Amino acid sequence: MKYAITKLVLESGLFIDITEDEYKALKKARGFLFEALYLEQKFDLVTEDFIEYEMTLLSYAASHMMFSNLDYMRLQNEVNNINRRLVNLLSACRLYLDHCVHHLSSIYGSKSDKVAAVIEQKNTEYDSNLSYRVLEALRNYVQHRGFPVQSVTYNADRIEDGDRWQTLFSITPYIKTKELEADEKFKKTVLDELKKLGEEVDIKPLIREFVSSIGNVHKKVREILKEDIQEWEGRFDKCIQKFKNETKDEDIVGLGIAIQEEPGIYRESVSIFTDFINHRQELEQKDNVKYFSHN
């Protein structure tokens, strides 16, 4: 049995020897790097859905600034659209919180200290942040009972600055505690906390704080993965550089590693490419947690 860097194309004839340990390490690195990519992609779902929700509120506030005819149909359509954005966001948040542990377990094992550290971070956010507790319960309510937002108000506030003034147009979606109370499955301890804020509660700060908490969880995930990702990407770089040095070829299309049983017959092969690594790096730069995570 031989292990090699090769071109996974017909009649390539390329065979650069590597050790069995190098082969296994490269194969593992590839799998772990994909798990890291999936984590960034799912966090990106959260940030993109959050932006869409916020942009919907901005759009309706701007529309209210120009057009004041709030008839019943228009109001209901806008409330429905806000609920649609929130349902998407809450689903993305739940997906991320569940899957982040799954992906880390695939890398480190479910009983590892690193997985435990992320679970601890999630528990810390839940215990210390009412918004986290409310939105977790609200997501369950949405799944089994009804929409998160029951009413909205359109606001036009005069903002004075000396002799000058401006009008600030905004929209406020509300959750109603009496509506939530009608659901016997809604967590009572969380509902009692929410009632202290009033019968109608502005959902905007709750959503923003909840997304910030998820940012804190993802920040912990990135801290845990950082050094290992550098090692895994380094293995890819060394493999690619070894190929380039020995072939004087800069084209890595079709590059892979393989187990050869006999000349021309591969028992197993694994493609080696960097597009998915670049994609993960781009998402990491795009979704910069320091801009919305809180302490």
N, C-alpha and C positions, 0 to 999 in steps of 0.2 A: 504494500500500500504506500503510495506516494502522495505528498501534499504540495500544492503548487499555486502560484499566481499565474493566471492564464487569461486569454480572451475567450469569452463564452460565445463564440461564433464558429460556424462551420469551417473546418480546415484551417484553423488559425495556426496550429503548429507551435504556439508559444507555451513554454513550460519553464517557469522560474521556481526552483525548489524553495520550500519553506518547511519549517518543522511542524510536527503535529500540534505542539503547544501554540505556535503562532497561528495556525489555522483555527483552532478552537477559540483562542482569544479574540481573533478577528470576527468570528461568527457570533460570539457573545456580545462583543462591542456593537455590532450592527443591530442586534435585537434590542439591546438596551438603549441605543440612540433613537430607535423608532419609538420606544416607550416614552422617552423624553419629548419627542416630537408630539406624540398624542396628548401629552399633558399640556403643552403649549397651545395646541389646537383647541382643546376643550376650554382652556382659560380664555382663549380668543373668542369663543362663543359667548362667554359671559360679558366681556368688554364690548363686543359688537352689539349684542342685544341691549345692553345698558345704554349705549349711544343712541340706538334707534328709539328707545323709550324716551330719553331726554329730548331728542330732536322732535319727536311727536308733540311733546308738551310745548316746545318752543314754537313749532309750526302753528299750533292752535292759539297760542298767545298772540302771535303776529297776525293771525287771521282775525282774532277778536279786536285787535287794534284798528283794523281796516273796515271790518264788517260787524255790525252790532245786531244783526237779525238772528238771534238765538232761538229758532223755532224748535219744536219738540224733536222732529226727525233729525235735524242737524246735531242737536245735543246728544241724542241717543247714539248716532253714528260715531261721534267723537268719543263718547264713553266706551263704546264697544272697541274702538281702535286702541284706546289706552289700555283696556283690559287685555286685548290681544298681545300688545307689546309686553305687558307685565307677565302674562302667562308664559310667553316665550322666555323672558328673563328668568323667572323663577324656576322654570324647567332646566334652563342652562346652568343655573347655580346648583341645583340639586344634582344634575349630571356630573358637574365638575367635582363637587364634594364627595360623591360616591366613587367616581372613577379615579381620582387622584390617589387614593389608598390602593386601589386595584393595580394601577400601573406601577406604583412604587413597590408593591408586594411582588410583582412579576420580576423586578430587578433584584430586590434585596431579601425577599422572603417575608411572609406575613408576620412573622414573630420578631423581625429585626428591630433594633433600636431606632433606626431611621424612620421606619413606618410608624413606630410608637410616637416619635417626636411630632410627626404631622397630625396624628390623632389627638395628641395632647394640645397642639395649637388649635385644632378645631374645637376642642372642648373649652379651651380658654376663651375663644371668641364667643362661644355660646353662653358661657357663664357670665362674662363681663359686659355683654352687649345686648340690651333689650331688643334692638332692631333685629339682631340675628335670631333671637328666640321667636319674635313675632313673625318674621318672614318665613322661617322654617315651618311654623304652625300654619301660616297663611297658604303656603304651597300645598300642604296636605288638604286644606280647606278647598282650594282651587281644584285639586284632583278629584275630590269626592262630593263636593257640595255646590259651590257657586263661584262667581267672579270676585276678584279682590276689591275692585272699586265699585262703590254703590252710588256715588255722587261726585260732582265737580263744581267748583265755583270759578268764575272768571273775574279777575280783579283788575282795577285801574286805580293805582295809587299815585297821588300827587307828591312828588319829591322836590322839596325846595332847597335851594342853595343861594342864600342871600336874596338878591333881587330876581334871580332866575329860578325857573322851575321846569320840571319834566314830568311826564306821566309814565309810570312803570306798569306795563301790562303783563299779567301772568295768569297761570291756571293752576288750580290746586285740586288734585284728586283726593278723595277721602275714603277711608274705610269706616264702617259703622259698627260699633261694638255690639249693638243690639242684634244686628244681622248675624254676627259671628256667634253670639250667645245662643241663637236658635239651633246651632249645630252642636249636638251633645258630644261629638267627637273632638271638637276644638279644645286644645289643652287648657284646662281651667286655670292653672297657675299663670300661664302667659296671658290669658284673657283678663284676669284680675289686674295684672300689671298694666295692660293696655287701657283698661277702664280708667285708670288714674289720670290718663292724658285727655279724657273727655269722651263724650258719646260719638263724636266725629273726630277722626285723627288724620292729619295730613300725612299721606304715605310717602311724600317726596324725601324727607330726611331719613325715614326708615330704610328706604331703598338704597340711598346713597351710603348710609353707614353699613348696611349689609354687604354691599359690593366691596366696600373698603375692608371689611372683615375677610372676605374671600381673597382680596389682595394680600392680606397678611398671611393667609394660609399658603398662597402660591409663592410668596416671598420665602417662606420656610422651605417649600419644596425646592425652589431654585438654590437655596443655600446648601441643602443636602446633596443636590446633584452636581453642583458646580465643579468640584475637583474631579469627580468620576467622569463627567462629560469631557473634560479636557484630556483625560487619559484615553478614553474611547476614541475621540476624534484624532488624537495623536497616533493611535494604532492605524487608523485609516490613512493618515498622512504618510506614515512610514511605508505602508504597503504601496501606495501610489507612487511615492518617490523611488522605491526599490524598482518598480516596473519602469519608470522613466529612465532611471540611471542605467539599467541593463539593456533597454531596447532603444534608447535615444528617441523615443516616441512620446509626444505630448498628448496624444489622443487617448483618453481612457474610456471611450465608449465601448461597452461590451466587456469591460474589465471584471474579473471575478477571481475567486479562489475555488479550488476543487480538490476532491479526493480521487486519485486515479487508481483504478484497479489494474489496468493494462493500457498500453499506448492507445489513445483515442477513445477510451471508455472511462467515463467518470461515474463514480458511485454517488457522488453528491457535489453540488456546486452552489456557490453563494455569490451574487452580484456585488460588486464594490463600486459605489458611485457616491457623489457628494451633494446632489440636488436636495435631498431630504434634510441633510445637515444644514445647508444654507437656508432652507425654509424655516427650520427651527430657530436659527439665529435671527432671522428677520422678524419672526413673531416675538422673540424675546426682546428685541429692540423696540418693536412697535408697542407692545403691551407692557410699558414700563411701570411696574407696581409702585415705585416710589412716588408717583404723582397722585395716587389716590389711597394708598394704604395709610393707616393711622396707628398710633401707639396707644 
